[in-house]
Amino acid sequence: MRHAAPICVSIGIAGALIVAVPQGWAQREVALLEPAEAQAELERATRESQQAEARAARLASEASEAEEEAEKTAREAASVAAQIQASEADIAAALARYSLAQSASAALSARLAERQQPLVRLTGALQTTARRPLALSALQPGSLKDVVYVRAVLESAVPEIRQRTAALRSELEQRRNLERRAERALANLRASEEQLQVRRAELAKLETRQRLASREARGVAAREAERALALAEEARDLDGLIDKIDEAATLRRELAALSGPILRPADISAGPVSASDRSAMATPSPSPSSTRLSGFQLPVQGRTVTGFGELRESGMRSTSLELGPARGAQVVAPATGRIAFAGPYRGFGRIVIIEHEGGWTSLVTGLDRIEAEVGDAVIAGAPLGVAGSDAPLVTIELRRNGEPVNPLNFLG
């Protein structure tokens, strides 16, 4: 019986390898991605999180240096909106990391299952032999010498078994590491979600403060909103609405560029006013706007669903960029400008049209809620509202003098 002890030790090792299989580590419903998609999502979300954090820091610094209260509040709100987008990107990155860990664990489980089958059969045979009473072995055909010989062969096989199971033990340790990685991803996910809620509450307070501060100007804004709604009713489609808004913006720019009244000369007896004096006394017209759109950014973070110029099912080329953000994602102004339209438009959900200097116009569609109003002056990154909660799609169309251009070519 002295040969049975080392055999039992070997069985104990193999048995531990077999039962050390995790029972599952997902503590929440998570939509898993394919490995290639998860890796691409991780890279995108990590990059967008870093960019959003940098914008938030810059805007916070500008807010601290602002002297006027309205400008200070506007930049604070834009900074918080950027922080919200950073939290959204962190959540996407955590989900991608979790998907990668789960995919790696599933592949490892398949390998372990394949390699454990012969080990299970071997340990079963060893266990049966080790527990068989010696007296019963004596009753079997063959001599007791044969039984002792078999026991000796089995004992010599133990080191070989241990060597072959070393790789299996290593893979089990790798699986435990994957478990810990997935747990960290879920912990980061929960922390990012909590941070997101805190930042959304902070933004809501800032937006309330902005609305109270601008209440005196609501009369003018209400009239502008009525005119914008009237234009929407007249327009045959969304392109027609943008064209009408562009025409109104062009008219405003032309009126703003007109010379002011000619001042009365101090000395009437000085004779007629020369052309040079007339030009000097006129109200200076604004300098021509740059053909570049400074500080442009995408209004929402998410994967690209349809690219600019991509062929749609209708057979028409896309004149916008279609993004698939997270549910309820923060939507911001792509550049500094003035809200020309904000509200529902048939077939496009809630939309926002922003006029920018230099003949630029941006259109953002697919909002579930809008926080901006017609006539509001917004800075790049100012909160506009949030995306939908059911498979949201947000589009951004950028136009220069009425012609659609690729927004990706103008990212700051």
C-alpha positions in Angstrom: 0.0 0.0 0.0 3.0 2.4 0.2 2.5 3.1 -3.5 -0.9 4.5 -3.1 0.0 7.7 -1.3 2.0 9.4 -4.1 -0.7 8.4 -6.6 -3.4 10.1 -4.4 -1.2 13.3 -4.3 -1.2 13.3 -8.1 -5.0 12.9 -8.1 -5.3 15.8 -5.8 -3.4 18.1 -8.1 -5.4 17.0 -11.1 -8.6 17.4 -9.3 -7.8 20.9 -8.3 -7.1 21.8 -11.9 -10.5 20.5 -13.0 -12.7 22.2 -10.4 -10.8 25.6 -10.6 -13.3 26.9 -13.2 -14.9 30.3 -12.5 -18.6 30.3 -12.2 -19.0 33.5 -14.3 -18.0 37.1 -13.5 -20.4 39.4 -15.2 -22.4 41.3 -12.6 -24.4 43.3 -15.0 -26.0 43.1 -18.4 -23.3 44.1 -20.9 -23.5 43.9 -24.7 -20.3 42.2 -25.7 -18.4 43.2 -28.8 -16.4 41.0 -31.2 -12.7 41.2 -30.4 -11.8 43.3 -33.4 -14.7 45.7 -32.9 -13.9 45.9 -29.1 -10.2 46.8 -29.9 -11.3 49.5 -32.3 -13.8 50.8 -29.8 -11.2 50.8 -27.0 -8.8 52.9 -29.2 -11.5 55.3 -30.2 -12.9 55.8 -26.7 -9.4 56.2 -25.2 -8.5 58.9 -27.8 -11.8 60.7 -27.3 -11.6 60.6 -23.6 -8.1 62.3 -23.7 -9.3 64.9 -26.1 -12.4 65.7 -24.0 -10.4 66.0 -20.9 -8.0 68.4 -22.6 -11.0 70.5 -23.8 -12.5 70.5 -20.4 -9.2 71.8 -18.8 -8.8 74.5 -21.5 -12.4 75.7 -21.0 -12.1 75.7 -17.3 -9.0 77.8 -17.5 -10.7 80.2 -19.9 -13.7 80.4 -17.5 -11.4 81.4 -14.6 -9.9 84.2 -16.6 -13.2 85.5 -18.0 -14.3 88.9 -16.5 -17.9 88.9 -17.6 -20.3 86.6 -15.7 -22.1 85.5 -18.8 -18.9 84.4 -20.6 -17.7 82.8 -17.4 -20.9 80.7 -17.0 -20.9 79.8 -20.7 -17.3 78.4 -20.6 -18.0 76.6 -17.3 -21.0 74.9 -18.9 -18.9 73.9 -21.9 -16.2 72.6 -19.6 -18.6 70.4 -17.8 -20.1 69.2 -21.1 -16.6 68.2 -22.1 -16.2 66.3 -18.8 -19.5 64.5 -19.5 -18.2 63.4 -22.9 -14.9 62.2 -21.2 -17.0 60.1 -18.8 -19.0 58.7 -21.7 -15.8 57.8 -23.5 -14.5 56.2 -20.3 -17.6 54.1 -20.0 -17.2 53.0 -23.7 -13.5 52.1 -23.0 -14.5 50.0 -19.9 -17.1 48.1 -21.9 -14.5 47.4 -24.6 -12.0 46.2 -22.1 -14.6 43.9 -20.5 -15.5 42.5 -24.0 -11.9 41.8 -24.7 -11.4 40.0 -21.4 -14.6 38.0 -21.9 -13.5 37.0 -25.4 -10.1 35.9 -24.2 -11.6 34.0 -21.4 -14.0 32.2 -23.7 -11.2 31.2 -26.0 -9.1 30.0 -23.1 -12.1 28.0 -21.7 -12.4 26.2 -25.0 -8.8 25.2 -24.9 -9.0 24.1 -21.3 -12.1 22.0 -22.0 -10.2 20.3 -24.9 -7.1 19.7 -22.8 -9.0 18.6 -19.7 -10.8 15.6 -21.3 -7.8 13.2 -21.4 -6.8 14.4 -17.9 -10.2 13.6 -16.6 -10.1 10.1 -18.0 -6.6 9.6 -16.6 -7.3 10.8 -13.1 -10.4 8.7 -13.1 -8.4 5.6 -13.9 -5.7 6.4 -11.4 -8.3 7.1 -8.7 -10.0 3.7 -9.3 -6.8 1.9 -9.2 -5.5 3.6 -6.1 -8.7 2.9 -4.1 -9.0 -0.7 -5.1 -8.2 -3.0 -2.1 -5.1 -5.1 -2.4 -7.1 -8.2 -1.4 -9.5 -7.7 -4.3 -6.5 -7.4 -6.7 -5.3 -10.7 -5.5 -8.5 -12.3 -6.7 -8.1 -11.0 -10.2 -6.4 -13.2 -12.9 -2.7 -12.9 -12.7 -0.3 -12.9 -9.9 0.2 -10.4 -7.1 3.6 -9.7 -8.7 1.7 -8.2 -11.7 -0.3 -5.9 -9.5 2.8 -4.6 -7.8 4.4 -4.1 -11.2 1.4 -2.0 -12.4 1.6 0.1 -9.2 5.2 0.7 -9.9 4.5 1.8 -13.4 1.8 4.2 -12.2 4.1 5.7 -9.6 6.8 6.4 -12.3 4.1 8.2 -14.4 3.3 10.8 -11.7 6.3 13.1 -12.6 5.2 13.0 -16.2 1.7 13.8 -15.3 2.8 16.8 -13.2 5.0 18.0 -16.1 2.1 17.8 -18.6 -0.3 19.6 -16.3 2.1 22.5 -15.6 1.0 24.3 -18.8 -2.6 23.7 -17.8 -2.0 25.2 -14.4 -0.4 28.2 -16.2 -3.5 28.7 -18.4 -5.7 28.5 -15.3 -3.7 31.3 -13.7 -4.1 33.2 -16.9 -7.8 32.8 -16.7 -7.8 34.1 -13.1 -5.9 37.1 -14.4 -8.6 37.6 -17.0 -11.2 37.4 -14.3 -9.5 40.2 -12.3 -9.1 42.3 -15.5 -12.8 42.0 -16.2 -13.6 42.9 -12.5 -11.5 46.0 -12.8 -13.2 47.0 -16.1 -16.6 46.6 -14.3 -15.4 48.7 -11.4 -14.2 51.4 -13.7 -17.5 51.3 -15.5 -19.4 51.8 -12.3 -17.1 54.7 -11.2 -17.5 56.4 -14.6 -21.2 56.1 -14.5 -21.4 57.6 -11.0 -19.1 60.4 -12.2 -21.3 61.0 -15.2 -24.3 61.5 -13.1 -22.5 64.0 -10.9 -21.4 66.0 -13.9 -24.8 65.9 -15.5 -26.3 67.3 -12.3 -23.6 70.1 -12.3 -24.4 70.9 -15.9 -28.1 71.1 -15.1 -27.4 73.7 -12.4 -25.3 75.8 -14.7 -27.9 75.7 -17.5 -30.6 76.8 -15.0 -28.3 79.7 -14.0 -27.8 80.7 -17.6 -31.6 80.7 -18.3 -32.3 82.9 -15.3 -29.5 85.3 -16.4 -30.8 85.6 -19.9 -34.5 85.9 -19.0 -34.5 89.6 -19.9 -33.6 88.8 -23.5 -36.3 86.2 -24.0 -38.6 88.7 -25.7 -36.3 89.1 -28.6 -35.5 85.4 -28.7 -39.2 84.5 -28.8 -39.7 86.6 -31.9 -36.7 85.1 -33.5 -38.0 81.6 -32.6 -41.3 82.4 -34.2 -39.6 83.5 -37.4 -37.5 80.3 -37.5 -40.6 78.2 -37.1 -42.3 80.1 -39.9 -39.3 79.3 -42.1 -39.6 75.6 -41.2 -43.2 75.6 -42.3 -42.4 77.2 -45.6 -39.5 75.0 -46.4 -40.2 72.0 -48.6 -37.4 69.9 -47.0 -34.4 70.3 -44.7 -32.2 71.5 -47.5 -34.7 74.2 -48.2 -34.8 75.2 -44.5 -31.0 75.5 -44.4 -31.1 77.6 -47.6 -33.6 80.0 -46.2 -31.6 80.4 -43.0 -28.5 81.0 -45.1 -30.3 83.7 -47.0 -31.4 85.3 -43.7 -27.8 85.1 -42.4 -26.4 86.6 -45.6 -28.9 89.5 -45.3 -27.9 90.1 -41.7 -24.2 90.2 -42.7 -24.8 92.6 -45.5 -26.8 94.9 -43.2 -24.0 94.8 -40.6 -21.5 95.7 -43.3 -23.3 98.9 -44.3 -21.6 102.1 -43.5 -23.0 104.1 -40.6 -24.4 107.6 -40.8 -21.9 110.4 -41.9 -21.0 112.6 -39.0 -21.6 116.4 -39.2 -18.3 118.1 -39.7 -17.2 120.2 -36.8 -16.5 123.2 -39.0 -19.3 123.6 -41.6 -17.4 126.3 -43.3 -14.7 123.9 -44.1 -16.4 123.1 -47.4 -17.6 119.9 -48.9 -16.4 116.6 -47.3 -13.8 114.8 -49.3 -14.1 111.1 -50.1 -11.2 110.3 -47.8 -12.8 112.2 -44.9 -16.2 110.6 -45.6 -14.6 107.2 -45.4 -12.8 108.0 -42.2 -15.9 109.3 -40.5 -18.1 106.3 -41.6 -18.7 103.4 -39.2 -16.0 100.8 -40.0 -17.4 97.7 -41.5 -16.4 94.4 -40.0 -13.3 92.7 -41.5 -13.9 89.9 -43.9 -14.3 86.6 -42.0 -11.8 83.9 -42.4 -12.5 81.1 -44.7 -11.5 78.6 -42.0 -13.8 77.5 -39.2 -11.7 77.6 -36.0 -12.2 75.3 -33.1 -14.5 72.9 -35.0 -15.3 69.6 -33.2 -17.8 66.8 -33.6 -21.0 67.4 -31.7 -21.1 64.0 -30.1 -18.7 61.1 -29.5 -19.4 57.7 -31.1 -18.5 55.4 -33.9 -19.0 56.5 -37.5 -22.1 54.9 -39.0 -22.2 56.7 -42.4 -19.3 58.7 -43.7 -19.4 61.9 -45.8 -19.9 61.0 -49.4 -20.8 57.4 -48.7 -23.5 55.9 -50.9 -26.8 55.5 -49.1 -29.5 52.9 -49.8 -31.4 55.6 -51.6 -28.6 55.8 -54.1 -27.7 59.3 -53.0 -24.3 60.3 -51.6 -24.3 61.3 -48.0 -23.7 65.0 -47.4 -23.3 64.6 -43.6 -21.5 62.5 -41.0 -23.7 60.0 -39.1 -22.5 59.0 -35.7 -23.7 56.3 -33.3 -23.3 57.6 -29.8 -24.2 56.1 -26.4 -27.8 56.4 -25.3 -28.5 59.9 -23.9 -25.0 61.1 -24.9 -24.1 64.7 -24.5 -24.4 66.8 -27.7 -22.4 70.1 -28.0 -22.1 72.9 -30.4 -19.4 72.0 -33.0 -18.1 75.6 -33.2 -18.8 79.2 -32.0 -21.9 80.7 -33.6 -25.5 81.7 -33.2 -28.5 79.3 -32.9 -30.6 79.9 -36.0 -33.1 77.0 -35.5 -33.7 74.7 -32.6 -36.7 72.3 -32.4 -38.4 69.4 -34.1 -38.4 69.0 -37.8 -40.3 66.4 -39.7 -38.4 63.2 -40.2 -35.3 64.3 -38.4 -36.3 64.4 -34.8 -35.1 67.5 -33.0 -32.5 69.5 -34.9 -30.2 72.5 -34.3 -28.9 74.8 -37.0 -26.0 77.1 -36.1 -24.7 80.0 -38.1 -20.9 80.6 -37.9 -18.8 83.5 -39.2 -17.5 83.4 -42.7 -20.6 81.9 -44.3 -20.4 78.6 -42.4 -23.5 76.7 -41.2 -23.7 73.5 -39.2 -26.7 71.2 -38.8 -27.1 68.7 -36.0 -30.0 66.2 -36.1 -31.2 63.4 -33.9 -31.4 65.1 -30.6 -33.9 63.8 -28.0 -33.8 67.0 -25.9 -32.6 70.5 -26.8 -31.2 72.9 -24.2 -30.4 75.8 -26.6 -32.9 78.4 -28.0 -33.0 80.4 -31.2 -30.9 83.5 -31.0 -28.5 82.1 -28.4 -24.8 82.9 -28.9 -22.9 79.7 -28.2 -19.2 78.8 -28.0 -17.6 75.7 -29.4 -18.4 72.9 -27.0 -21.5 74.6 -25.5 -24.1 72.0 -24.5 -27.0 71.7 -27.0 -28.9 68.8 -25.6 -28.7 65.0 -25.5 -29.1 62.2 -28.0 -31.9 59.7 -28.0 -32.2 56.7 -25.7 -33.2 54.1 -28.3 -30.4 53.3 -30.9 -29.5 57.0 -31.2 -28.1 58.4 -34.4 -26.7 61.9 -34.5 -25.8 63.6 -37.8 -23.6 66.6 -38.4 -23.7 68.5 -41.7 -21.3 71.3 -42.3 -21.8 73.8 -45.1 -19.7 76.6 -46.5 -21.7 79.2 -48.4 -24.5 76.6 -48.8 -22.2 73.8 -50.1 -21.8 70.7 -48.0 -18.2 69.9 -47.0 -16.6 67.0 -45.1 -16.6 67.8 -41.4 -13.6 65.6 -40.7 -11.4 68.0 -42.8 -12.0 70.8 -40.3 -11.5 69.1 -37.0 -9.4 71.3 -34.7 
